[in-house]
Amino acid sequence: MTLLNHRAEGSSSASPLLLGPSLGTSYALWDEVAPELSVTHRVVRWDLPGHGGSPAGLIGAGATVADLAGLVLALADSLGIERFAYAGVSLGGAVGLHLAVHHPQRLSSLAVICSSAHFNGSTPWEERAALVRSEGLARLADNADARWFAGGFSVPRLVQDHRDADPDAYAACCDALAAFDLRDRLTEIAVPALLIAGREDPATPPAHLREIADAVPGATLVELPGASHLAPAQCPEAVLTALRAHFGQEARRGMAVRREVLGDAHVDRAQDRQTPFTARFQDFISRYAWGEIWTDPTLSRRERSMITLTALVAHGHYDELAMHVRAARRNGLTPEEIGAVLLQTAVYCGVPAANSAFATAQRVLAEEDTP
């Protein structure tokens, strides 16, 4: 299968973060931001069809944002990424909104930058698509700086990317923008959402981001003074600060859940034993195990405790089993229910394994009953 051109940065074991570009640009839009984000995330930035290194034939006339979102999911699947954080600019932001509404199970959090739930109706984009199909991109590229940046700012690399884009693929992306309108679905977005607006942005002014922030439950809106449409290129430090604060919530949320399930005393001991050598592993546990898996609402914490007990018995991890017997009690399991889970393991994991598990669980439950 032909995939979107992309660039991956950061540790493959880190929490994945996909970055989407604006129409007319390549993943170079993220050059001043992605390397810093890759310190804590597995960053994957991608090119639109016909832009940068992505094949133009991935989309055609009449394309939709759903088509682009499908290409992003195919890219994530090819990289073994099931669930990811996402940030996108303009058309890339529209892709993020579509994913949040139509594929919420794939997103852990969302940042929408200088974008909109609609792009001022279909007519302007239909006219632009017709212009590009008949004349190419030269005229649009000549005034790109005025559309993209404020105060005479320019990024020649991005203007050249605009000039080099495939006209038919660019026009197909215009078709996607013309048909896009998610205003009536915004209240369905349940992932943590950050909206970043450039106060000098003529294409998607702050009112467009405010409309999303007002509709999405719990969303946060940040307005950047002096920023126009391509904020990550013009104001990278401000964008980076906002994204770090937003995407860092996964680790903080994970630590809170970890404490709720395992107890403050256990987590405090783990933190006290932490060294520079183990720090990244502890961060990984908080972000991935506790910040993503244990916070997934598909299963209750009671159900997760039962699954965890079974898995630990199956692999003979009895020290971990003792910890999770305590956790199971915090998650509402009775001693009788814990015993029933361990009895089930005797059938499928073996009697010797269950025998050791019962001994461990009995010791823990006796300690809990001791005044």
N, C-alpha and C positions, 0 to 999 in steps of 0.2 A: 504493500500500500504506500502511495506517495504521501509524505508528511510535510507539514509546515517546516520551513527552515527555522532553526532555533539555536540558542546558545545556553549551555548549562554552566552554572558557577556554584561553588560552595560544596560542602560535604554531601555525599550521596545519602548519608544517614540523617541529615538535618531535615527539619520540617519543610516540605515543598511549598514554593511560592512561585506562581506563574505571573508573568508581566506581559500585558497586551499593549500594542502600539496604537497610535492615531493614524487615520487615513493619510496616505502620502509619505509616511515615514517608515523607517526600519526599526529593528530592535536597538539601533544606536540611540534612539530617543532616551534610553535608560542608562547610557554610558556613565553618567555622573552619579547614579543612584544604585544600580545593580551590584557593583563590587562591594559596596558597604553593606547592603542587605545580605549578601552571600556569606558574611561572617557568621550569621546566625541561622540562615535558611539555605535550602537547596533551590537556588533561583534558576528558573527557566524562562527566558524571554524569547518571543517568537515573532516572525514576520507575517504580515498579511499576504494572501496570494498575490503574486505579481509584484511584490515589494521586497526589497532586500534580496535574499536568496530563495524565497519561496516560489515554486512554479506558478505561473499565471493560470494554468489550466485547472487548478483546484476549485475554481468557481467560474460561473458564466453569467450571462445576462439574466436578470431576474433573481439574483442571489438574495438571501435573507441573512439576518444576524444569526438565526438558528443554524444556517449552513456553516457559518464561521465558528459558532460554538461547537458544532459537531467536529470540525477539524481540530479544535483545541482539545476536546476530549480524546480524540484519536491519538493526538500527540502525547497526552498524559498517559494513556493506556500503553503506548509503545515504550514509555519510560518506566513502566511499572508503578505509576503514581495513581493511587485510588482516590485520595482525598487531599485537597490542597487549598492554600490561601491564594487569593487572586487580587491583582491590581491592574487596572487598565485605564488608558487615556482615550477620551472621545469615543471613536468606534470600538476601541479595545475595552472601554468602560461599558459600552452597550452590551458587548459580549458577556462581561461579568454580570450585569443585571439579568440577562437571559439565563445564564447558568444558575443564578440564585433563585430564579422563579421556577425554571423547568427541570433543573438537576440539583436540587438543594443538598442531596446526599453526597455530592462530590466536593462541596465547598465547606471549608472550616471558617473562613472569614472573607470579607470583601472590601476593597477600596475602589471607589469610582472617582476618577480625576478628570475635571474639565469635560464633563460628559452630560448626558441627559437621558430621560426616559422617553423622549421624543425629540426630533431635530427640526422643529419648525415646519412640519408638514412635508408632503412629498414633492411639491412643485420645484423648489430650489434644487433638489437633488436630481430630479428628472432632467432639469435643464442642464445641470453640470454634467451629468452622464452623457447627454446628447452632444454637448460641446466637446468633451474629451474624445468621444468616439469619432467625431468628425475632424477635430483639429489636433488631437494629441494633448500633451501635458505642458508644453512650453509656456503658454500664456499664464496658466495657473501657477507654475513654478516661479515665474518672474515676480509675482506678488505674494509669494508664500510668507515672507518675513512679516509683512503687514498683517496677515491673517493669524499668524502663529505667535508673534512676540510683541512686547510693548517696549517703548523707549528706544527704538533703533537697535535692539538686540538682534543677533543673528547667529545661527549655527550652520555654517556652509555645508557640512556633511549631510545634514538633514534636508537642506534645500536640494542638494544633488540627488539624494535618495528620491525626492519628489519628482525630479526631472527624469530619473532613470526608471521610474515605475512603469509597468506595462499598462497602456491606456485601457485596454479591454477589461483587465482585472480591476483597475482603479474605478472604471465606470460601473462594474458589477458591485463593487463596495458601495458606490453611490446609490445603486438600486437597493441595497440592504438598508442604508440609512433612510431612504425614502419610505420604506415600508415599516419602519420600526416605531412602535408605540406601546410602551408597557405601563402607562400611567394607571390603568385600572387593575394592575396586578401587583403594584408595589407593596401593598399591605401584607402580601403573602411572604415576603422576604423575611426569613427567620435567622439568618446568620448575622453575626456582628458586622455592622456596615459603617464604613467611614466615607464621607463625601468631601472632596477637596475642590474648591472653586478658586479660579483666578479672578481677582476683582477687575482686571483689565481685559477679560476675555470677551470678545465680541461674538464668538461662535456659540458658546454655551455659557452665558453669563451666570453669575451667582444665583439668580432666581431659579434657574433650571436645577441646580444642585440642591437648593433649599426646598424645592418641590419634592425631591426624592427623600431628603432628610425628614421632612414633615410627615411623609407617608410610611416610611419604613420604621417599624417599632424599634426603639432604642438606638437609632442611628445617630452618628456624630457628624457635624458639619464644621469644616475648617475653611476659612477664606484667607487667601494669600495676597497681601498688598503687593502691587507691582508685577503680579504674574498675569500672563495672558494665556493662550490656549495650550501651549506646550510647557506646562509648569515644571515637569521633571528636568527639562533642559534649561529653562530660564532661572528657576529657583530651586536647584537640587537640594540644598541644605534644608530648606523649609519643608519640602516634600518628604525628604528622608526622615526628618524629625517626626512628622505626623505618622508616617508609615511604621516607624519603629515603635512608637507608642501604641499604635493600633494592633499590629501583629504580635507585639510582645504580650498582649493580653492572654494569648494561649498558654504561655508558661505560668502566668499569674493565676489564671483560672485553674490550670492543672494542679498547681501547688495547693490551692484552696480545697479542691476535691480530694487530693491525696491526704490532706490533714483530716478532712471529714471522715474518710473511710478508714485510714490506718491509725489515726489519733495523733495528737500533737507530740506526745512523748516519743513515739517511734520516728516521726519525721525530724524532730529536733536532734535525735541521736544520729540519724543519717546525715543531717547537715553538719553536725559537729565533727563527724568523721571525714567529711569531704576534704579532698586535697586538690591541688592543681591537676593532678593526674586523673582524678575521678570526676572533676567538675562537669565536663561535657556529658559524661554518662548520666549524672544526676539531672542535668538540664534536659537531656533526651527523655528520661523517664517522666519528668514533670510535663513536658510538652506533648509527647506522643502517647504514652500510656494513660496518663491522667488528664491531660488537656484535650485529647481528641477521642480516645477509645472510651474511657469511663464517662465522658460527658455526652456521648452519643445517646439521644433519647430513645432509640429503637428498643433497647432493653432497659429494664429497671435495674437498680443497684442490687436488689435481691437476686435477680436472675444472673447478673454478672458474678456475684459472689458464688453462686452454685456452680457456674461454669468454671470459675477460677479454681475452686476446691478440687473439682474433678481433674482438671489439667495438671494441677500440682501433684496429686496422687499418682496420676499416670506416669509422670516423669520422676517420681521419687524425691521431690523437693520438699522435704518435711520441715525444714526450718522456715521456708516460705509458707508452708501449710499452716504452721502455728500462727504466724502473723495474720493470715487470711481467715482463720477461724475467728480470731478476735474481730477482724473486719466484718465478717459475716454477721456476727452478733450486732455490731453497730448498724449494719444494713437491714436489720429486722428479722434475721433468721433465728428460730428457736433452737435449743439443743436437739430437740426431736427432729427438726428439719435437717440440721447438719448431719445427724446420725443417718437419716434416710438417704442423703446425698452420698455419704461414705459407703453405705450398704450397696447403693447402685454401682459404686466403683468396684466392689468385690466381684460383680458379674463381668464387667467390661475391662477392668484394669488388673484383675487377679486378686486372689485371697491374701497372699503375703503382703501386697501393697496396701490393701485395705486394712489388714491387721496393724501395720505400722501407722497408718493414718488414724485409726481409732485410738491407738495409744497416745499419739500426739494430741488429738482433739480432746481426749479425756483429761489430759494434763492441763491443757489450756482452760477448759471449762471449769475444772476444779479450782484453778487459780482465781478465776473470776468470781467463784462463789465464796472464796475465802475472805473474810472481813479484813 
